[in-house]
Amino acid sequence: MKRNMHDWLKELPSSKKALPILSFPCISLMNISLKELIADSAKQAEGMVLVAQNTDSAASVSFMDLSVEAECFGADVRFSDTEVPTVVGRLIHDEAEADALAVPPIGAGRTGVYLKAIEDVVCRITDRPVLAGIIGPYSLAARLLDVSEIMMDCYDEPDMVHTVLEKATAFLIEYAKAYKAAGANGIVMAEPVAGLLSPMLEEEFSAPYVKKIVDAVQDESFIIVYHNCGDNTPEMVPSILSTGAAAYHFGNSIDLKEMIEKFPSDVPVMGNVDPAGVLRMGTPETVEEATLAVMNACHTYPNFVISSGCDIPPLTPWENIHAFFKVVGAFYGKNV
């Protein structure tokens, strides 16, 4: 359902609702494998509906599968019944291969599956915004050049990295436009590999390309939520803000209170309960403890939105997910 997303963002912190990156745990509600889910748009739409029915999340967030876009370019992907797909190996080895790299059409590979899922689900989830998921430009380039190798390439082969980034960005702009046309209210852009860079390198190799995507697609009815779960993000705030994303989401490797203090009070900052160590591997009691720790530290900031630190893993127990939402509701019931 189309809505003014900037008005929605203004009201989001005061709504006192959580907005975790929650989608893949739908497999246990559906009794299917992860392989079945990621190959079937109807199952993805059904999974998002079930998550919405089972939680009071502020928005419905699609699947953070960061292999989809790289696979379209030709990267090899390893699949599992229980773990999110991962890119293996290196597709681009030198500048000649970077120059020859073709930008794939939208709909190639599994992008068509994910787009169809959003098209199907926006008619079924109308009580909250629907946010699709895409990878960020540097994180996509890192999957094509290899996450370890690209760090050295930024120093030794910067022109090659920029060539790949230009092509990755061109593809992501069209992919985001396709999600917009499918009816999504925005996208969560995952740019975690940029968090491994120094602030100077992030300013050169990530932020300008993120900004190109933001400038191309973000408007009154379609927003970009920028996600980064790297350790170095507190040192990158001016550069990250220069991208112009409508909202920002950060991982649990950083102190969210320290981060939120660096942001303007009218820019939503979301995070950051540990999705793997706490939500996936913990108990309802440890989930409550960790969630309260983040909320006690940050709830007085007018732009704070409680969330998971990253994508919640597929096999996360639903009793832990329900515990997260329960403690959020109870906290705000006592602290409004």
TASUL-V688205 format. One record per residue. N is the residue number from 1. RES is the residue in three letters. SS is DSSP state (alpha for helix, beta for strand, coil for the rest). Layout:
BEGIN
N_RES_SS, N_RES_SS
END
This chain:
BEGIN
1_MET_coil, 2_LYS_coil, 3_ARG_coil, 4_ASN_coil, 5_MET_alpha, 6_HIS_alpha, 7_ASP_alpha, 8_TRP_alpha, 9_LEU_alpha, 10_LYS_alpha, 11_GLU_alpha, 12_LEU_alpha, 13_PRO_alpha, 14_SER_alpha, 15_SER_alpha, 16_LYS_coil, 17_LYS_coil, 18_ALA_coil, 19_LEU_coil, 20_PRO_coil, 21_ILE_beta, 22_LEU_coil, 23_SER_coil, 24_PHE_coil, 25_PRO_coil, 26_CYS_alpha, 27_ILE_alpha, 28_SER_alpha, 29_LEU_alpha, 30_MET_alpha, 31_ASN_coil, 32_ILE_coil, 33_SER_coil, 34_LEU_alpha, 35_LYS_alpha, 36_GLU_alpha, 37_LEU_alpha, 38_ILE_alpha, 39_ALA_coil, 40_ASP_coil, 41_SER_alpha, 42_ALA_alpha, 43_LYS_alpha, 44_GLN_alpha, 45_ALA_alpha, 46_GLU_alpha, 47_GLY_alpha, 48_MET_alpha, 49_VAL_alpha, 50_LEU_alpha, 51_VAL_alpha, 52_ALA_alpha, 53_GLN_alpha, 54_ASN_alpha, 55_THR_coil, 56_ASP_coil, 57_SER_coil, 58_ALA_coil, 59_ALA_beta, 60_SER_beta, 61_VAL_beta, 62_SER_coil, 63_PHE_coil, 64_MET_coil, 65_ASP_coil, 66_LEU_coil, 67_SER_coil, 68_VAL_alpha, 69_GLU_alpha, 70_ALA_alpha, 71_GLU_alpha, 72_CYS_alpha, 73_PHE_alpha, 74_GLY_coil, 75_ALA_coil, 76_ASP_beta, 77_VAL_beta, 78_ARG_beta, 79_PHE_coil, 80_SER_coil, 81_ASP_coil, 82_THR_coil, 83_GLU_coil, 84_VAL_coil, 85_PRO_coil, 86_THR_beta, 87_VAL_beta, 88_VAL_beta, 89_GLY_coil, 90_ARG_coil, 91_LEU_coil, 92_ILE_coil, 93_HIS_coil, 94_ASP_coil, 95_GLU_alpha, 96_ALA_alpha, 97_GLU_alpha, 98_ALA_alpha, 99_ASP_alpha, 100_ALA_alpha, 101_LEU_coil, 102_ALA_coil, 103_VAL_coil, 104_PRO_coil, 105_PRO_coil, 106_ILE_coil, 107_GLY_coil, 108_ALA_coil, 109_GLY_coil, 110_ARG_coil, 111_THR_alpha, 112_GLY_alpha, 113_VAL_alpha, 114_TYR_alpha, 115_LEU_alpha, 116_LYS_alpha, 117_ALA_alpha, 118_ILE_alpha, 119_GLU_alpha, 120_ASP_alpha, 121_VAL_alpha, 122_VAL_coil, 123_CYS_coil, 124_ARG_coil, 125_ILE_coil, 126_THR_coil, 127_ASP_coil, 128_ARG_coil, 129_PRO_beta, 130_VAL_beta, 131_LEU_beta, 132_ALA_beta, 133_GLY_beta, 134_ILE_beta, 135_ILE_beta, 136_GLY_coil, 137_PRO_alpha, 138_TYR_alpha, 139_SER_alpha, 140_LEU_alpha, 141_ALA_alpha, 142_ALA_alpha, 143_ARG_alpha, 144_LEU_alpha, 145_LEU_alpha, 146_ASP_coil, 147_VAL_alpha, 148_SER_alpha, 149_GLU_alpha, 150_ILE_alpha, 151_MET_alpha, 152_MET_alpha, 153_ASP_alpha, 154_CYS_alpha, 155_TYR_alpha, 156_ASP_alpha, 157_GLU_coil, 158_PRO_alpha, 159_ASP_alpha, 160_MET_alpha, 161_VAL_alpha, 162_HIS_alpha, 163_THR_alpha, 164_VAL_alpha, 165_LEU_alpha, 166_GLU_alpha, 167_LYS_alpha, 168_ALA_alpha, 169_THR_alpha, 170_ALA_alpha, 171_PHE_alpha, 172_LEU_alpha, 173_ILE_alpha, 174_GLU_alpha, 175_TYR_alpha, 176_ALA_alpha, 177_LYS_alpha, 178_ALA_alpha, 179_TYR_alpha, 180_LYS_alpha, 181_ALA_alpha, 182_ALA_alpha, 183_GLY_coil, 184_ALA_coil, 185_ASN_coil, 186_GLY_beta, 187_ILE_beta, 188_VAL_beta, 189_MET_beta, 190_ALA_beta, 191_GLU_coil, 192_PRO_alpha, 193_VAL_alpha, 194_ALA_alpha, 195_GLY_alpha, 196_LEU_alpha, 197_LEU_coil, 198_SER_coil, 199_PRO_alpha, 200_MET_alpha, 201_LEU_alpha, 202_GLU_alpha, 203_GLU_alpha, 204_GLU_alpha, 205_PHE_alpha, 206_SER_coil, 207_ALA_alpha, 208_PRO_alpha, 209_TYR_alpha, 210_VAL_alpha, 211_LYS_alpha, 212_LYS_alpha, 213_ILE_alpha, 214_VAL_alpha, 215_ASP_alpha, 216_ALA_alpha, 217_VAL_alpha, 218_GLN_coil, 219_ASP_beta, 220_GLU_coil, 221_SER_coil, 222_PHE_beta, 223_ILE_beta, 224_ILE_beta, 225_VAL_beta, 226_TYR_beta, 227_HIS_beta, 228_ASN_beta, 229_CYS_coil, 230_GLY_coil, 231_ASP_alpha, 232_ASN_alpha, 233_THR_alpha, 234_PRO_alpha, 235_GLU_alpha, 236_MET_alpha, 237_VAL_alpha, 238_PRO_alpha, 239_SER_alpha, 240_ILE_alpha, 241_LEU_alpha, 242_SER_coil, 243_THR_coil, 244_GLY_coil, 245_ALA_coil, 246_ALA_coil, 247_ALA_beta, 248_TYR_beta, 249_HIS_beta, 250_PHE_beta, 251_GLY_coil, 252_ASN_coil, 253_SER_coil, 254_ILE_coil, 255_ASP_coil, 256_LEU_alpha, 257_LYS_alpha, 258_GLU_alpha, 259_MET_alpha, 260_ILE_alpha, 261_GLU_coil, 262_LYS_coil, 263_PHE_coil, 264_PRO_coil, 265_SER_coil, 266_ASP_coil, 267_VAL_coil, 268_PRO_beta, 269_VAL_beta, 270_MET_beta, 271_GLY_beta, 272_ASN_beta, 273_VAL_beta, 274_ASP_coil, 275_PRO_alpha, 276_ALA_alpha, 277_GLY_alpha, 278_VAL_alpha, 279_LEU_alpha, 280_ARG_alpha, 281_MET_coil, 282_GLY_coil, 283_THR_coil, 284_PRO_alpha, 285_GLU_alpha, 286_THR_alpha, 287_VAL_alpha, 288_GLU_alpha, 289_GLU_alpha, 290_ALA_alpha, 291_THR_alpha, 292_LEU_alpha, 293_ALA_alpha, 294_VAL_alpha, 295_MET_alpha, 296_ASN_alpha, 297_ALA_alpha, 298_CYS_alpha, 299_HIS_coil, 300_THR_coil, 301_TYR_coil, 302_PRO_coil, 303_ASN_coil, 304_PHE_beta, 305_VAL_beta, 306_ILE_beta, 307_SER_beta, 308_SER_beta, 309_GLY_coil, 310_CYS_coil, 311_ASP_beta, 312_ILE_coil, 313_PRO_coil, 314_PRO_coil, 315_LEU_coil, 316_THR_coil, 317_PRO_coil, 318_TRP_alpha, 319_GLU_alpha, 320_ASN_alpha, 321_ILE_alpha, 322_HIS_alpha, 323_ALA_alpha, 324_PHE_alpha, 325_PHE_alpha, 326_LYS_alpha, 327_VAL_alpha, 328_VAL_alpha, 329_GLY_alpha, 330_ALA_alpha, 331_PHE_alpha, 332_TYR_alpha, 333_GLY_alpha, 334_LYS_alpha, 335_ASN_coil, 336_VAL_coil
END
